[in-house]
Amino acid sequence: DGGVGWRNDITPHLVTRGYRIYNPVIDQPKATGISSTILKEQLAELDLYQESCGKIVWTDLMALCNAQVVVAKLDKHLSAGSYGELTVARLKGIPVFAWIDLPDGLKSLPAWAVGCIDHYSLHKLDFYKLIPTAEALGGRSNQLGLPFYETANWLGSW
């Protein structure tokens, strides 16, 4: 489902904990005017496709850089973008809370990704409890990045 389901499930929980949410499944197409359908159609014109991909990356990275925390679902659908988002969060000192939904848990991830995660859970319900309130975290803002796309998510795979 492209990360829609888990993001829709966790968003109300996070809002009640004081967060404003950036959900790339919803917010990125609004910001760029580029839907997944449009992007697929642009594959025939590689220059246009590359330009659109660049807009998507820029939009997501700007949202990430303004986030107080990153909430990620790491599963079999991780993409290169997910790893990039984890890396940027680490570089910027933004805590990453990860739900690892993989058969071997943390062992299933590359060492680089493991090094970018601050807090993790292997179980959905424990994961929800793991994320502190926005007030408890303090920080720059109460913007929450939901970075991973399950087919590659902001709310997880960014």
C-alpha positions as CSV (number, residue, x, y, z in Angstrom):
1,D,0.0,0.0,0.0
2,G,3.0,2.3,-0.3
3,G,3.2,3.0,3.4
4,V,-0.3,4.4,3.6
5,G,-1.7,1.9,6.2
6,W,0.9,2.1,8.9
7,R,1.1,5.9,8.6
8,N,-2.7,6.2,8.9
9,D,-2.6,3.9,11.9
10,I,0.1,5.7,13.8
11,T,-0.8,9.3,13.0
12,P,-3.7,9.8,15.5
13,H,-1.4,8.4,18.2
14,L,1.3,10.8,17.4
15,V,-1.1,13.8,17.1
16,T,-2.4,13.1,20.6
17,R,1.2,13.1,21.8
18,G,1.6,16.7,20.5
19,Y,3.2,16.2,17.1
20,R,2.5,17.9,13.8
21,I,3.0,15.3,11.1
22,Y,4.8,15.4,7.8
23,N,3.6,12.4,5.8
24,P,5.3,12.1,2.5
25,V,2.5,9.9,1.0
26,I,0.1,12.9,1.5
27,D,2.3,16.0,1.8
28,Q,5.0,15.4,-0.8
29,P,2.6,15.3,-3.8
30,K,0.8,18.4,-2.5
31,A,4.2,20.3,-2.2
32,T,5.6,19.2,-5.6
33,G,2.5,18.6,-7.7
34,I,4.1,15.2,-8.6
35,S,2.0,12.1,-8.0
36,S,3.3,8.6,-8.3
37,T,1.2,8.3,-11.5
38,I,2.8,11.4,-13.0
39,L,6.3,10.1,-12.1
40,K,5.7,6.8,-13.8
41,E,4.5,8.6,-16.9
42,Q,7.7,10.7,-17.0
43,L,9.9,7.6,-17.3
44,A,9.6,8.1,-21.1
45,E,11.3,11.5,-20.8
46,L,14.3,10.9,-18.6
47,D,15.3,14.5,-18.2
48,L,11.8,15.4,-16.9
49,Y,11.8,12.3,-14.7
50,Q,15.2,13.2,-13.2
51,E,14.0,16.8,-12.5
52,S,10.9,15.5,-10.8
53,C,12.9,13.0,-8.7
54,G,15.1,15.9,-7.6
55,K,12.1,17.9,-6.5
56,I,10.8,15.0,-4.5
57,V,14.1,14.5,-2.8
58,W,14.5,18.2,-2.0
59,T,11.0,18.4,-0.6
60,D,11.5,15.4,1.7
61,L,14.9,16.5,2.9
62,M,13.6,20.0,3.7
63,A,10.8,18.5,5.8
64,L,13.3,16.1,7.4
65,C,15.7,18.9,8.4
66,N,12.8,20.7,10.2
67,A,11.7,17.5,12.1
68,Q,12.1,17.0,15.8
69,V,12.1,13.3,15.4
70,V,11.8,10.7,12.7
71,V,9.5,7.8,13.0
72,A,10.3,4.9,10.6
73,K,8.9,1.5,9.7
74,L,11.8,-0.5,8.5
75,D,10.6,-3.5,6.5
76,K,11.4,-5.5,3.3
77,H,10.4,-2.5,1.2
78,L,13.2,-0.2,2.2
79,S,14.6,2.0,-0.6
80,A,17.8,4.0,-1.1
81,G,15.8,7.0,0.0
82,S,15.1,5.5,3.4
83,Y,18.7,4.9,4.0
84,G,19.5,8.5,2.9
85,E,16.9,9.8,5.3
86,L,18.3,7.8,8.2
87,T,21.7,9.2,7.4
88,V,20.6,12.8,7.3
89,A,18.7,12.4,10.6
90,R,21.9,11.1,12.2
91,L,24.0,13.9,10.7
92,K,21.5,16.5,12.0
93,G,21.2,14.9,15.4
94,I,17.5,14.1,14.9
95,P,16.4,11.1,16.9
96,V,15.1,8.1,14.9
97,F,12.5,5.8,16.4
98,A,12.2,2.7,14.3
99,W,9.7,-0.2,14.1
100,I,11.8,-3.0,12.6
101,D,9.4,-5.3,10.9
102,L,11.9,-7.9,9.5
103,P,12.2,-11.6,10.3
104,D,15.7,-11.2,11.9
105,G,15.0,-7.8,13.4
106,L,18.0,-5.5,13.7
107,K,20.3,-8.2,12.3
108,S,18.4,-7.9,9.0
109,L,19.5,-4.3,8.5
110,P,22.9,-3.1,7.1
111,A,25.2,-1.9,9.9
112,W,25.0,1.7,8.5
113,A,21.2,1.8,9.1
114,V,21.6,0.2,12.5
115,G,24.1,3.0,13.4
116,C,21.5,5.7,12.5
117,I,18.7,4.3,14.7
118,D,18.4,5.7,18.2
119,H,15.5,3.7,19.5
120,Y,13.7,0.7,18.1
121,S,11.1,-2.0,18.7
122,L,10.3,-5.2,17.0
123,H,6.7,-5.0,17.9
124,K,4.1,-2.5,16.7
125,L,2.4,-1.9,20.1
126,D,5.8,-1.5,21.9
127,F,6.9,0.9,19.1
128,Y,3.9,3.2,19.8
129,K,4.8,3.3,23.5
130,L,8.5,4.0,22.6
131,I,7.8,7.5,21.1
132,P,7.8,10.2,23.8
133,T,5.5,13.2,23.8
134,A,6.6,16.2,21.8
135,E,6.8,18.2,25.0
136,A,9.1,15.7,26.6
137,L,11.5,15.9,23.7
138,G,11.7,19.7,23.6
139,G,13.8,20.7,20.6
140,R,13.4,22.9,17.5
141,S,9.8,22.2,16.8
142,N,7.1,19.6,17.2
143,Q,7.3,18.5,13.5
144,L,7.4,14.8,13.1
145,G,9.0,13.3,10.0
146,L,7.4,10.1,8.8
147,P,10.1,9.5,6.3
148,F,10.0,6.0,4.9
149,Y,8.0,4.7,2.1
150,E,7.0,1.1,2.6
151,T,7.6,0.4,-1.0
152,A,10.8,2.0,-0.2
153,N,8.4,5.8,4.1
154,W,8.2,9.0,5.8
155,L,5.9,7.5,8.4
156,G,8.9,4.4,8.1
157,S,10.4,3.1,5.3
158,W,10.5,8.2,5.4
